[in-house]
């Protein structure tokens, strides 16, 4: 058996980062920036008020209370047409441009309206109070976001604020996902003896998307070598897939059309990984019509093994191809196991499915799901983390353990 870190290193060494491309801002969501973004516009573009209140001259409100004549009103989006002069004020709304003559704004809460054309100022404020200077958030020429950052919704907002309509990113990889087997049924029809519901492809499509890639459904390929070869070549050719994910047919001794076809047309490594579940794993490359080597991830057929293999091997590789760098890997977190875990030494690291939550002590605690079979996807569905159980005799309740969170909203649930 080969240690997990060695298998992962072998996979990552053959999964190159994609070529950066310029895309519209709207298409860059969750992608990794390949170039710095430098502001061509300042933010805010003009001096404006941070509060609702009155635009005044600080010299006029040095001694309060003082009554000033209101000579106008200025809303956000409107341009000033008159200036603040001695003894006057302009009613102003948050975000409106600062009129000429004004050097501070008094909050409306610190005033009292007097009749229809005057205001009583109750509080003195210094020069510059409640005024946001032009360029105070972003100056022209400033690096707003740096290469290597993920385009989050907040970053999209910043890009919009400086009119950055296009950015250079590492593109999402297009990942073809397929299942093989005459026994698979996905049309809702009654099962005949020997048939099973297709589930791996359904799950893998979603977690490929969750990883930030674009999933392409290649369907179910029946047990025919010619059909599978044609589907694989079409996927890396006309469909334009950047990577392929299959499940099943990778165990030692299996005779499966996946193994037969891939061994013939691709450069494959068939590996026994020193972990449980997901010991069998295959990885290699298939040349597309341009000669580019397209990575192929051959995952085990048991649903839980397929999930674990994807999480620990395929997911970091796909995210590496998309420029995620160290963020390609899910972080490991130290937690407390609330359960004892009994096991025997077998040369493998076990990855048990657990539920992680915040404990009353402010630490992350995990409870182990009792059913840990590689075919038992239903119990895995309610787990939110994988717990590392090192080779040996197991763990005692209260032991510190390393966990890796699962899912898009990775993290512990609220304390009970």
C-alpha positions in Angstrom: 0.0 0.0 0.0 1.1 3.6 -0.7 0.8 6.3 1.9 -1.9 8.9 1.1 0.6 11.8 1.0 2.7 10.0 -1.6 -0.4 9.3 -3.8 -1.5 12.9 -3.4 2.0 14.2 -4.4 1.9 12.0 -7.5 -1.5 13.3 -8.5 -0.7 17.0 -7.9 2.6 16.7 -9.9 0.6 15.9 -13.0 -2.2 18.4 -12.5 -0.9 21.8 -13.8 -2.4 25.1 -13.1 -4.6 26.3 -16.0 -3.7 29.2 -18.3 -5.1 32.5 -17.1 -7.8 34.2 -19.1 -9.6 37.5 -19.2 -13.3 37.2 -18.3 -16.2 39.5 -17.6 -16.5 40.3 -13.9 -19.8 38.5 -13.7 -18.1 35.3 -14.9 -15.3 35.5 -12.4 -17.3 34.6 -9.3 -15.3 32.3 -7.0 -12.4 32.1 -9.5 -8.8 32.9 -8.4 -7.3 36.1 -9.7 -4.2 35.6 -11.8 -3.3 39.3 -11.9 -3.5 42.2 -9.5 -6.4 44.6 -10.0 -5.3 48.3 -10.1 -7.9 51.0 -9.7 -8.4 53.3 -12.6 -11.0 55.3 -10.7 -11.2 56.6 -7.2 -13.8 55.6 -4.6 -15.8 57.6 -3.7 -15.5 59.6 -6.9 -16.5 62.8 -5.1 -16.6 64.1 -1.5 -19.9 63.1 0.0 -21.7 63.0 3.3 -21.7 60.0 5.6 -24.9 60.9 7.4 -28.3 62.6 7.0 -28.0 66.1 8.3 -27.1 69.6 7.4 -24.2 70.9 5.3 -22.7 73.9 7.1 -19.6 75.9 7.7 -17.7 75.0 10.9 -17.1 78.7 11.7 -20.9 79.3 11.8 -21.5 76.5 14.5 -18.5 77.2 16.8 -21.0 78.5 19.4 -24.2 76.5 19.8 -27.1 76.6 19.8 -27.3 78.6 16.7 -30.1 79.1 14.1 -29.1 78.9 10.4 -31.3 79.6 7.4 -31.9 76.5 5.3 -31.4 77.4 1.6 -31.9 74.1 -0.1 -32.0 70.3 0.1 -29.6 67.8 -1.5 -30.4 64.1 -2.1 -28.0 61.3 -3.1 -27.6 61.3 -6.8 -28.3 65.0 -7.1 -25.6 67.6 -8.0 -25.2 70.7 -5.9 -26.4 73.9 -7.5 -25.9 76.4 -4.7 -23.1 77.0 -2.2 -23.3 77.1 1.6 -22.6 80.7 2.7 -22.3 82.6 6.0 -25.3 81.8 8.2 -26.8 79.2 5.9 -27.2 75.4 5.8 -28.3 72.9 3.2 -30.4 69.8 4.2 -28.3 66.8 2.9 -28.9 63.1 2.6 -26.4 60.3 3.0 -24.2 59.8 -0.1 -25.0 63.3 -1.6 -22.1 65.4 -2.9 -20.7 68.0 -0.6 -21.7 71.5 -1.8 -19.3 74.3 -2.2 -18.7 76.3 0.9 -19.4 73.4 3.3 -16.6 72.0 5.4 -18.6 69.8 7.8 -22.0 68.1 8.2 -24.1 68.0 11.4 -26.2 64.9 12.0 -29.9 65.5 11.9 -30.2 64.0 15.4 -28.2 67.1 16.6 -30.5 69.6 15.2 -34.1 70.9 15.5 -36.1 72.3 12.6 -37.4 75.8 13.2 -40.3 76.6 11.0 -40.0 75.9 7.3 -36.8 77.7 6.4 -34.4 77.5 9.5 -32.7 74.9 11.6 -31.3 75.1 15.2 -27.9 73.5 15.4 -27.4 72.0 18.8 -23.8 70.6 18.5 -20.5 71.9 17.2 -18.5 69.6 15.0 -15.0 70.1 13.6 -13.9 70.6 10.0 -14.3 67.4 8.0 -17.0 65.9 10.3 -19.2 63.3 8.5 -17.5 64.1 5.1 -16.1 61.2 3.1 -13.3 62.6 1.0 -12.9 61.7 -2.7 -10.6 58.7 -3.0 -10.7 58.0 0.8 -11.7 54.3 0.1 -9.7 53.6 -3.1 -7.2 55.9 -4.8 -6.4 55.8 -8.5 -3.4 53.5 -9.0 -4.0 51.5 -5.8 -3.8 47.7 -5.9 -7.4 46.9 -4.9 -7.1 43.1 -4.9 -4.1 40.9 -5.4 -3.3 37.9 -7.5 -4.2 34.7 -5.7 -7.3 36.0 -4.1 -10.7 34.4 -4.7 -13.4 36.5 -6.2 -15.9 36.6 -3.4 -19.2 38.6 -3.5 -17.4 41.3 -1.5 -14.6 41.5 -4.0 -17.1 41.6 -6.9 -18.6 44.6 -5.2 -15.2 46.3 -5.0 -14.5 45.5 -8.6 -17.8 47.1 -9.6 -17.1 50.2 -7.5 -13.9 50.9 -9.6 -15.6 49.9 -12.9 -13.3 46.9 -13.4 -15.6 45.2 -16.0 -13.0 42.4 -16.8 -10.4 40.6 -14.7 -7.8 37.9 -15.4 -8.4 34.7 -13.6 -7.6 31.0 -13.6 -10.6 29.5 -15.3 -12.9 26.9 -13.8 -12.0 23.4 -15.0 -14.6 21.5 -16.9 -14.9 18.1 -15.3 -16.7 15.2 -17.1 -18.4 12.7 -14.7 -19.6 9.3 -15.7 -20.8 6.1 -14.4 -20.5 2.7 -16.0 -22.5 -0.5 -15.6 -25.5 -2.4 -17.0 -26.8 -2.7 -13.5 -27.3 1.1 -13.0 -30.8 2.6 -13.2 -31.4 6.4 -13.1 -34.8 6.8 -14.8 -37.0 6.0 -11.8 -38.2 2.7 -13.2 -38.7 -0.4 -10.9 -35.5 -2.3 -10.2 -35.1 -5.8 -11.7 -33.1 -8.4 -9.8 -29.5 -7.3 -9.9 -30.1 -3.7 -10.7 -29.3 -0.8 -8.4 -30.0 2.9 -8.4 -27.3 5.1 -9.8 -26.0 7.5 -7.0 -22.3 8.1 -7.4 -22.6 10.2 -10.5 -25.4 12.2 -8.9 -23.3 12.9 -5.8 -20.0 13.5 -7.7 -21.7 16.1 -10.1 -22.6 18.2 -7.1 -19.3 18.0 -5.2 -17.4 18.8 -8.4 -19.5 22.0 -8.6 -19.0 22.6 -4.9 -15.2 22.4 -5.4 -15.5 25.4 -7.8 -15.3 23.4 -11.1 -17.9 23.0 -13.9 -19.4 19.5 -13.9 -20.3 17.9 -17.2 -22.7 15.0 -17.0 -21.4 12.2 -19.3 -24.2 9.9 -18.3 -24.2 6.2 -17.7 -22.1 4.1 -20.1 -23.2 0.5 -20.4 -20.7 -2.4 -20.3 -19.3 -2.0 -23.8 -15.7 -1.2 -24.3 -16.2 0.5 -27.6 -18.9 2.7 -26.2 -16.8 3.7 -23.2 -13.7 4.5 -25.3 -15.9 6.6 -27.6 -17.4 8.4 -24.7 -14.0 9.1 -23.1 -12.4 10.4 -26.3 -15.5 12.5 -27.0 -15.3 14.0 -23.5 -11.6 15.1 -23.9 -12.3 16.1 -27.6 -15.5 17.6 -28.7 -16.9 18.3 -25.2 -13.6 19.9 -24.1 -13.3 18.4 -20.6 -10.2 19.5 -18.6 -10.5 16.4 -16.3 -12.5 13.2 -16.0 -14.0 11.5 -13.0 -15.2 7.9 -13.0 -16.3 5.6 -10.2 -15.9 1.8 -9.9 -13.7 -0.7 -11.5 -10.4 0.2 -9.8 -10.0 -2.6 -7.2 -7.2 -5.1 -7.5 -8.4 -8.1 -9.5 -11.5 -6.4 -10.9 -12.2 -7.0 -14.5 -14.2 -4.0 -15.4 -14.5 -2.2 -18.7 -13.2 1.0 -17.1 -9.9 -0.7 -16.2 -9.7 -2.5 -19.5 -10.3 0.6 -21.6 -8.2 3.1 -19.5 -5.3 0.6 -19.4 -5.3 0.6 -23.2 -5.9 4.2 -24.1 -4.5 6.2 -21.2 -1.3 6.4 -19.1 -2.7 5.1 -15.8 -1.5 4.3 -12.3 -3.5 1.7 -10.3 -2.9 2.3 -6.6 -3.7 0.8 -3.3 -3.8 3.8 -0.9 -3.0 3.1 2.8 -6.3 4.4 4.0 -9.8 3.2 4.8 -12.3 3.7 3.2 -11.1 4.3 -0.4 -8.1 2.1 -0.6 -8.3 1.5 -4.4 -7.6 4.5 -6.6 -6.6 5.1 -10.2 -5.0 8.2 -11.7 -3.6 8.9 -15.1 -4.0 11.1 -18.2 -5.6 10.7 -21.6 -4.3 12.9 -24.5 -6.9 15.1 -26.2 -6.8 15.7 -29.9 -4.3 18.6 -29.3 -2.0 16.3 -27.4 -2.8 17.9 -24.0 -2.8 15.3 -21.2 -6.2 15.4 -19.5 -6.2 14.0 -15.9 -8.4 11.1 -15.1 -9.5 10.2 -11.5 -10.7 6.7 -11.1 -12.6 6.5 -7.8 -13.8 3.3 -6.0 -17.4 2.2 -6.7 -18.7 2.1 -3.1 -20.4 5.4 -2.5 -18.6 6.4 0.7 -15.2 5.3 -0.8 -16.0 7.4 -3.8 -16.7 10.5 -1.7 -13.6 10.1 0.5 -11.4 9.5 -2.5 -12.7 12.5 -4.2 -12.3 14.7 -1.1 -8.7 13.6 -0.3 -7.3 13.2 -3.8 -9.4 14.6 -6.7 -10.7 17.8 -5.0 -7.3 19.2 -4.1 -6.0 18.4 -7.6 -8.9 20.1 -9.4 -8.6 23.2 -7.2 -4.8 23.2 -7.8 -5.6 23.3 -11.6 -7.8 26.4 -10.9 -5.1 28.3 -9.1 -6.2 27.8 -5.5 -2.7 27.1 -4.2 -2.6 26.1 -0.6 -6.4 26.7 -0.4 -6.8 23.7 -2.7 -6.7 21.6 0.4 -9.4 21.7 3.1 -7.9 22.8 6.3 -7.3 20.3 9.1 -8.8 21.4 12.5 -8.0 20.0 16.0 -11.2 18.7 17.7 -12.2 16.5 20.7 -13.6 13.1 20.1 -16.6 12.5 22.3 -16.5 8.8 21.5 -14.0 6.0 21.9 -13.0 4.4 18.6 -11.8 0.8 18.6 -9.8 -0.5 15.7 -6.9 -2.9 15.0 -3.5 -2.0 13.4 -3.8 -2.7 9.6 -1.3 -0.4 8.0 -4.0 2.1 7.1 -5.2 5.5 8.3 -8.9 5.4 8.8 -11.2 8.4 7.9 -14.3 8.0 10.0 -17.4 10.1 9.3 -18.4 12.3 12.2 -20.6 15.2 13.1 -18.7 18.2 14.4 -20.3 20.9 16.7 -19.2 23.6 19.1 -19.0 22.4 22.6 -19.8 24.4 25.8 -16.1 24.6 26.4 -15.6 26.6 23.2 -13.9 23.8 21.4 -15.0 21.7 18.4 -16.3 18.3 19.5 -17.1 15.3 17.2 -19.4 12.4 17.6 -18.8 9.3 15.5 -21.4 7.9 13.2 -21.9 4.2 14.2 -22.2 2.9 10.7 -18.9 3.3 8.9 -19.3 0.8 6.0 -18.0 2.0 2.6 -21.5 1.3 1.2 -23.5 3.2 3.8 -24.0 6.6 2.2 -27.1 7.4 4.2 -25.3 7.9 7.5 -22.5 9.7 5.7 -25.1 12.2 4.4 -25.6 13.6 7.9 -21.9 13.8 8.7 -20.1 17.1 8.3 -16.5 16.1 8.8 -13.9 13.3 8.3 -11.9 12.3 11.4 -8.4 10.9 11.2 -7.9 7.7 13.1 -4.2 6.8 12.9 -3.1 3.3 12.4 -3.1 1.5 15.8 -5.6 0.5 18.5 -8.0 3.4 18.2 -8.9 6.4 20.3 -10.2 7.1 23.8 -13.1 9.5 24.4 -11.7 12.9 25.1 -8.7 12.4 22.8 -7.6 15.2 20.5 -8.2 14.4 16.8 -7.6 16.0 13.4 -10.7 16.5 11.3 -11.5 17.9 7.9 -14.9 19.5 7.3 -17.1 18.4 4.4 -19.6 20.4 2.3 -20.0 23.9 1.0 -20.7 25.4 4.4 -17.7 23.6 6.0 -17.6 24.1 9.7 -19.1 22.9 13.1 -22.7 23.3 13.9 -23.9 25.4 16.8 -23.5 24.2 20.3 -26.3 22.0 21.6 
